[in-house]
Amino acid sequence: MNSKYSFRAFSLIIFSFCLSYPIMSQMRVTAAYYKNKVDSLAHTYASKIQLGPISCSDLDTTGRSSNWYYIYISLDSIKEYHFTGSNNQVTFDSTCKMRDGVGVTDIPWIDSDSAYVIADRSGGSNIRKRFPTCTIMSYLGFDDLPDNMTRWRFLYKCSDSTRMISLNAANGIIVSVDNNTNQITRRLFELNQNYPNPFNPSTTIKFSLPSKSFVSLKVFDIMGREVATIVSEQMLGGTYSRQWNAANISSGIYFYRIQAGSFIETKKLVLLR
């Protein structure tokens, strides 16, 4: 193999590893792992405060995630308090007025490990076989569930379509197959694959924030050099879409990385003239 191409291939491998390292190095734990720490921190912000919805966006097949997001609610002040548990640390993210449909979580259901085993055995494994590209996300809350029962919901988001399959972990029943994912993804940190990909010269990148965060969205070449800054600003929770015009950029493989609070994710895109 030509030494020039060997060097390029080696550089691509090293850079891919470096970009993914912040995620790879983080601890993957169940939602219960940070419960005591986040509870102690939450009570420094309000005396009468209770645990509400919990979520993650990168659940693995053992029910563990590297980033957990906790919402506490204060019925006295009608406010939500948002916290993140990541890499053995708990941080306060933001506060906002309490939204409709947010309620107190049933603590025994905080064990995402056991809940995932139930869900996978009773229906989740079949969903993964049918849609092998799906990403597993997790949401613990009680809106949109029968009789306002608090249950784990596992969201199988298919990256090759807009389909979101929601599974009740209590019994393995599919709650919904939804083509409009905005209602759910607004509660989660998420970085979508750009579309189109490959592209020429413009592509669209979508991402979701559960709460107010400072967001950095940048593009790098295979040598790790920054070639574009798409977003660098404080943003409210919600789902966003940003376009990158690479008219003055050479063809090749690039990487785009988002950082919002403790959430970091990197994906690959291809510019093809």
LOFI-75073 format. One record per residue (C-alpha): residue number from 1; residue in three letters; z, y, x. Coordinates in steps of 0.02 Angstrom, whole numbers, plus 50000, padded with zeros to 5 digits. Layout:
<figus>
[NUM, "ALA", [Z, Y, X]]
...
</figus>
This chain:
<figus>
[1, "MET", [50000, 50000, 50000]]
[2, "ASN", [49959, 50174, 50062]]
[3, "SER", [50115, 50253, 50139]]
[4, "LYS", [50089, 50413, 50037]]
[5, "TYR", [50095, 50316, 49874]]
[6, "SER", [50241, 50211, 49934]]
[7, "PHE", [50339, 50370, 49967]]
[8, "ARG", [50296, 50438, 49795]]
[9, "ALA", [50351, 50276, 49711]]
[10, "PHE", [50513, 50275, 49810]]
[11, "SER", [50545, 50458, 49767]]
[12, "LEU", [50518, 50421, 49582]]
[13, "ILE", [50646, 50280, 49586]]
[14, "ILE", [50775, 50387, 49678]]
[15, "PHE", [50750, 50537, 49564]]
[16, "SER", [50761, 50431, 49407]]
[17, "PHE", [50925, 50361, 49470]]
[18, "CYS", [50993, 50534, 49513]]
[19, "LEU", [50950, 50602, 49342]]
[20, "SER", [51031, 50456, 49252]]
[21, "TYR", [51183, 50447, 49366]]
[22, "PRO", [51295, 50565, 49265]]
[23, "ILE", [51271, 50449, 49116]]
[24, "MET", [51281, 50287, 49214]]
[25, "SER", [51444, 50340, 49299]]
[26, "GLN", [51534, 50378, 49137]]
[27, "MET", [51657, 50255, 49062]]
[28, "ARG", [51598, 50162, 48909]]
[29, "VAL", [51744, 50138, 48789]]
[30, "THR", [51782, 50116, 48604]]
[31, "ALA", [51827, 50263, 48494]]
[32, "ALA", [52010, 50213, 48498]]
[33, "TYR", [52020, 50243, 48686]]
[34, "TYR", [52037, 50432, 48673]]
[35, "LYS", [52136, 50433, 48510]]
[36, "ASN", [52307, 50482, 48581]]
[37, "LYS", [52237, 50611, 48703]]
[38, "VAL", [52127, 50698, 48577]]
[39, "ASP", [52266, 50693, 48447]]
[40, "SER", [52388, 50779, 48565]]
[41, "LEU", [52260, 50913, 48609]]
[42, "ALA", [52213, 50940, 48426]]
[43, "HIS", [52394, 50976, 48379]]
[44, "THR", [52400, 51119, 48503]]
[45, "TYR", [52271, 51209, 48395]]
[46, "ALA", [52352, 51183, 48225]]
[47, "SER", [52517, 51107, 48169]]
[48, "LYS", [52452, 51022, 48012]]
[49, "ILE", [52292, 50941, 48072]]
[50, "GLN", [52217, 50770, 48035]]
[51, "LEU", [52080, 50662, 48108]]
[52, "GLY", [51914, 50673, 48016]]
[53, "PRO", [51742, 50602, 48062]]
[54, "ILE", [51710, 50519, 48230]]
[55, "SER", [51536, 50488, 48302]]
[56, "CYS", [51437, 50439, 48455]]
[57, "SER", [51252, 50438, 48497]]
[58, "ASP", [51235, 50302, 48629]]
[59, "LEU", [51326, 50148, 48565]]
[60, "ASP", [51295, 49988, 48663]]
[61, "THR", [51296, 49810, 48595]]
[62, "THR", [51483, 49791, 48627]]
[63, "GLY", [51533, 49940, 48518]]
[64, "ARG", [51565, 50056, 48665]]
[65, "SER", [51498, 50229, 48707]]
[66, "SER", [51512, 50351, 48852]]
[67, "ASN", [51535, 50502, 48736]]
[68, "TRP", [51641, 50509, 48578]]
[69, "TYR", [51649, 50660, 48463]]
[70, "TYR", [51802, 50691, 48354]]
[71, "ILE", [51821, 50815, 48212]]
[72, "TYR", [51996, 50863, 48157]]
[73, "ILE", [52026, 50958, 47997]]
[74, "SER", [52162, 51079, 47945]]
[75, "LEU", [52182, 51090, 47758]]
[76, "ASP", [52295, 51242, 47777]]
[77, "SER", [52163, 51348, 47865]]
[78, "ILE", [52011, 51254, 47792]]
[79, "LYS", [51941, 51234, 47968]]
[80, "GLU", [51864, 51098, 48075]]
[81, "TYR", [51909, 51076, 48259]]
[82, "HIS", [51782, 50984, 48368]]
[83, "PHE", [51829, 50882, 48523]]
[84, "THR", [51738, 50771, 48648]]
[85, "GLY", [51805, 50618, 48740]]
[86, "SER", [51702, 50579, 48895]]
[87, "ASN", [51731, 50508, 49069]]
[88, "ASN", [51920, 50490, 49041]]
[89, "GLN", [51938, 50672, 48985]]
[90, "VAL", [51960, 50757, 48817]]
[91, "THR", [51895, 50934, 48790]]
[92, "PHE", [51895, 51059, 48648]]
[93, "ASP", [51718, 51109, 48597]]
[94, "SER", [51725, 51229, 48450]]
[95, "THR", [51796, 51269, 48279]]
[96, "CYS", [51710, 51312, 48115]]
[97, "LYS", [51741, 51327, 47928]]
[98, "MET", [51768, 51157, 47848]]
[99, "ARG", [51608, 51088, 47769]]
[100, "ASP", [51593, 50998, 47604]]
[101, "GLY", [51610, 50809, 47615]]
[102, "VAL", [51722, 50806, 47769]]
[103, "GLY", [51880, 50705, 47742]]
[104, "VAL", [52024, 50619, 47832]]
[105, "THR", [51983, 50458, 47924]]
[106, "ASP", [52072, 50294, 47891]]
[107, "ILE", [52151, 50261, 48062]]
[108, "PRO", [52140, 50068, 48057]]
[109, "TRP", [51950, 50088, 48057]]
[110, "ILE", [51948, 50178, 48224]]
[111, "ASP", [51916, 50014, 48318]]
[112, "SER", [51728, 50028, 48345]]
[113, "ASP", [51725, 49867, 48448]]
[114, "SER", [51779, 49753, 48305]]
[115, "ALA", [51679, 49852, 48177]]
[116, "TYR", [51520, 49832, 48279]]
[117, "VAL", [51545, 49644, 48295]]
[118, "ILE", [51559, 49632, 48104]]
[119, "ALA", [51406, 49742, 48079]]
[120, "ASP", [51298, 49652, 48206]]
[121, "ARG", [51343, 49480, 48138]]
[122, "SER", [51312, 49529, 47957]]
[123, "GLY", [51148, 49622, 47974]]
[124, "GLY", [51134, 49730, 48129]]
[125, "SER", [51058, 49594, 48239]]
[126, "ASN", [50918, 49569, 48113]]
[127, "ILE", [50883, 49756, 48113]]
[128, "ARG", [50872, 49757, 48303]]
[129, "LYS", [50751, 49610, 48301]]
[130, "ARG", [50642, 49694, 48170]]
[131, "PHE", [50644, 49862, 48259]]
[132, "PRO", [50667, 49826, 48445]]
[133, "THR", [50649, 50010, 48492]]
[134, "CYS", [50796, 50065, 48385]]
[135, "THR", [50941, 50165, 48459]]
[136, "ILE", [51115, 50125, 48393]]
[137, "MET", [51223, 50272, 48342]]
[138, "SER", [51392, 50269, 48260]]
[139, "TYR", [51477, 50375, 48128]]
[140, "LEU", [51651, 50352, 48053]]
[141, "GLY", [51680, 50453, 47897]]
[142, "PHE", [51677, 50435, 47710]]
[143, "ASP", [51544, 50547, 47638]]
[144, "ASP", [51398, 50460, 47553]]
[145, "LEU", [51495, 50297, 47537]]
[146, "PRO", [51547, 50207, 47376]]
[147, "ASP", [51715, 50261, 47303]]
[148, "ASN", [51745, 50379, 47452]]
[149, "MET", [51799, 50232, 47560]]
[150, "THR", [51815, 50264, 47746]]
[151, "ARG", [51704, 50144, 47842]]
[152, "TRP", [51610, 50134, 48006]]
[153, "ARG", [51425, 50165, 47983]]
[154, "PHE", [51304, 50108, 48116]]
[155, "LEU", [51141, 50203, 48119]]
[156, "TYR", [50991, 50112, 48188]]
[157, "LYS", [50867, 50249, 48229]]
[158, "CYS", [50692, 50186, 48267]]
[159, "SER", [50614, 50288, 48407]]
[160, "ASP", [50436, 50244, 48354]]
[161, "SER", [50461, 50321, 48180]]
[162, "THR", [50577, 50435, 48082]]
[163, "ARG", [50664, 50288, 48000]]
[164, "MET", [50855, 50284, 48003]]
[165, "ILE", [50941, 50126, 47942]]
[166, "SER", [51124, 50149, 47896]]
[167, "LEU", [51235, 49994, 47894]]
[168, "ASN", [51411, 49981, 47821]]
[169, "ALA", [51513, 49886, 47950]]
[170, "ALA", [51638, 49825, 47820]]
[171, "ASN", [51515, 49706, 47740]]
[172, "GLY", [51349, 49721, 47832]]
[173, "ILE", [51263, 49797, 47680]]
[174, "ILE", [51123, 49920, 47716]]
[175, "VAL", [51182, 50085, 47641]]
[176, "SER", [51014, 50172, 47658]]
[177, "VAL", [50844, 50172, 47742]]
[178, "ASP", [50813, 50357, 47762]]
[179, "ASN", [50657, 50444, 47825]]
[180, "ASN", [50745, 50612, 47825]]
[181, "THR", [50868, 50601, 47969]]
[182, "ASN", [50925, 50783, 47976]]
[183, "GLN", [51078, 50753, 47865]]
[184, "ILE", [51148, 50623, 47985]]
[185, "THR", [51087, 50682, 48155]]
[186, "ARG", [51163, 50854, 48133]]
[187, "ARG", [51332, 50768, 48163]]
[188, "LEU", [51276, 50692, 48328]]
[189, "PHE", [51219, 50744, 48501]]
[190, "GLU", [51044, 50675, 48520]]
[191, "LEU", [50888, 50701, 48626]]
[192, "ASN", [50727, 50635, 48549]]
[193, "GLN", [50572, 50574, 48641]]
[194, "ASN", [50444, 50713, 48656]]
[195, "TYR", [50290, 50708, 48546]]
[196, "PRO", [50149, 50686, 48584]]
[197, "ASN", [50173, 50587, 48743]]
[198, "PRO", [50064, 50584, 48847]]
[199, "PHE", [50015, 50763, 48805]]
[200, "ASN", [49897, 50904, 48855]]
[201, "PRO", [49947, 51043, 48872]]
[202, "SER", [50091, 51060, 48745]]
[203, "THR", [50225, 50943, 48681]]
[204, "THR", [50374, 50960, 48565]]
[205, "ILE", [50553, 50910, 48607]]
[206, "LYS", [50684, 50889, 48470]]
[207, "PHE", [50872, 50879, 48493]]
[208, "SER", [51029, 50884, 48385]]
[209, "LEU", [51201, 50961, 48410]]
[210, "PRO", [51354, 50921, 48304]]
[211, "SER", [51438, 51086, 48345]]
[212, "LYS", [51420, 51249, 48440]]
[213, "SER", [51376, 51214, 48622]]
[214, "PHE", [51297, 51295, 48773]]
[215, "VAL", [51131, 51203, 48792]]
[216, "SER", [51026, 51182, 48948]]
[217, "LEU", [50857, 51096, 48927]]
[218, "LYS", [50754, 51085, 49087]]
[219, "VAL", [50600, 50995, 49155]]
[220, "PHE", [50592, 50918, 49329]]
[221, "ASP", [50452, 50840, 49431]]
[222, "ILE", [50467, 50669, 49514]]
[223, "MET", [50539, 50750, 49672]]
[224, "GLY", [50682, 50824, 49573]]
[225, "ARG", [50618, 51002, 49577]]
[226, "GLU", [50645, 51108, 49423]]
[227, "VAL", [50478, 51161, 49348]]
[228, "ALA", [50532, 51238, 49182]]
[229, "THR", [50684, 51296, 49085]]
[230, "ILE", [50653, 51271, 48899]]
[231, "VAL", [50827, 51316, 48835]]
[232, "SER", [50976, 51401, 48916]]
[233, "GLU", [51087, 51476, 48782]]
[234, "GLN", [51234, 51454, 48663]]
[235, "MET", [51177, 51365, 48504]]
[236, "LEU", [51259, 51321, 48340]]
[237, "GLY", [51267, 51142, 48276]]
[238, "GLY", [51105, 51080, 48199]]
[239, "THR", [50936, 51000, 48236]]
[240, "TYR", [50813, 51099, 48343]]
[241, "SER", [50633, 51086, 48400]]
[242, "ARG", [50564, 51169, 48557]]
[243, "GLN", [50388, 51167, 48627]]
[244, "TRP", [50342, 51156, 48810]]
[245, "ASN", [50173, 51224, 48861]]
[246, "ALA", [50122, 51148, 49028]]
[247, "ALA", [49954, 51237, 49041]]
[248, "ASN", [49989, 51290, 49221]]
[249, "ILE", [50069, 51126, 49275]]
[250, "SER", [49980, 50983, 49365]]
[251, "SER", [49955, 50814, 49283]]
[252, "GLY", [50090, 50686, 49317]]
[253, "ILE", [50258, 50612, 49267]]
[254, "TYR", [50400, 50732, 49228]]
[255, "PHE", [50577, 50718, 49164]]
[256, "TYR", [50667, 50827, 49039]]
[257, "ARG", [50856, 50836, 49036]]
[258, "ILE", [50976, 50911, 48911]]
[259, "GLN", [51156, 50958, 48945]]
[260, "ALA", [51265, 51016, 48801]]
[261, "GLY", [51450, 51016, 48843]]
[262, "SER", [51488, 50844, 48915]]
[263, "PHE", [51331, 50767, 48838]]
[264, "ILE", [51191, 50735, 48964]]
[265, "GLU", [51031, 50639, 48932]]
[266, "THR", [50864, 50623, 49022]]
[267, "LYS", [50695, 50563, 48961]]
[268, "LYS", [50522, 50544, 49038]]
[269, "LEU", [50363, 50633, 48984]]
[270, "VAL", [50183, 50620, 49047]]
[271, "LEU", [50061, 50764, 49065]]
[272, "LEU", [49884, 50692, 49062]]
[273, "ARG", [49732, 50805, 49082]]
</figus>
